[in-house]
Amino acid sequence: MKASEANDPPFGADSTGNRGEGPLTHDPYRGLATIYDACTEPFNAGLRHMGLKLAPPRQGQRVLEVGCGTGTNLLNYQRAGSVVFGIDLSPRMLAQAHRKLGTAGRLQRGDAVRMPYPDAVFDLTVAMLTLHEMSRTTRGHVMVEMARVTRSGGRLLLIDFHPGPLQFPKGYGIKAFILMVERLAGREHFRNYRDFIAQGGLSPLIEAAGLQVVRQRIVSGGNLTLVRVRKSP
Ligand SMILES: C[S@@+](CC[C@H](N)C(=O)[O-])C[C@H]1O[C@@H](n2cnc3c(N)ncnc32)[C@H](O)[C@@H]1O
């Protein structure tokens, strides 16, 4: 498929990020979307930078971010010449992403459990700080979906919390901060975070989806990890 075909249904969404899937009953990011970048970029900008180094942008490649939020990762890839796509449950987060990316960013409101893209169409599929907030069943399905839409030989970049072991004392201080933030994010969010960590974080998900780790970095005293994954040809 050529990049110009990427806008055609059913592959592409309209670039407003609102495809008329009906109203969401609950958007946990509703009150946060407009301040999300200001609150989180002091912590997340470094991670994004490391992610770009681990999975560098390539001119003309199709990049999908699952749980794209306000679109900051996609903006970095777009600036480097990639064709960017994002899917997210939250209309408010997508509205922020739309402002950043303009009409060139193909944004889709929807649940990543079942994505409206054909098999094997993306060169790089990214998920940053998204899988940990899903229930165990959901995150397993989403990882399989991410593998499905990534082309054979393509890359996935996963950035999320890590179960450790933690470095003393740095890792323990950062862990206390993360626990506070995750607890503030709500009961369900916190339950899912704890389950994600208890289950071993990203590694079992990658394995269960039949993907291969190419490179991994563990940072923040053992609390966060960045993994570049390959889908076998
Ligand atoms: C912590 S934010 C991270 C946003 C972005 N990846 C970043 O790095 O800034 C997690 C995002 O995942 C989205 N999300 C959670 N579950 C989802 C699902 N099942 N399908 C699509 N998006 C989802 C949320 O709406 C939210 O925007």
The ligand as a Gaussian input file, in Angstrom:
#p B3LYP/6-31G(d) Opt

LIG

0 1
 C       -0.559000       7.706000      30.177000
 S       -1.307000       8.098000      28.636000
 C        0.132000       8.025000      27.567000
 C       -0.076000       8.790000      26.303000
 C        1.093000       8.783000      25.312000
 N        1.433000       7.438000      24.915000
 C        2.310000       9.476000      25.853000
 O        3.389000       8.902000      25.798000
 O        2.189000      10.621000      26.317000
 C       -2.150000       6.590000      28.198000
 C       -3.082000       6.741000      27.014000
 O       -3.578000       5.457000      26.644000
 C       -4.936000       5.583000      26.258000
 N       -5.582000       4.263000      26.362000
 C       -5.776000       3.516000      27.465000
 N       -6.408000       2.371000      27.172000
 C       -6.624000       2.381000      25.823000
 C       -7.225000       1.474000      24.910000
 N       -7.768000       0.314000      25.323000
 N       -7.281000       1.807000      23.597000
 C       -6.758000       2.997000      23.170000
 N       -6.163000       3.891000      23.999000
 C       -6.099000       3.592000      25.303000
 C       -5.477000       6.637000      27.219000
 O       -6.670000       7.234000      26.750000
 C       -4.307000       7.606000      27.301000
 O       -4.394000       8.642000      26.351000

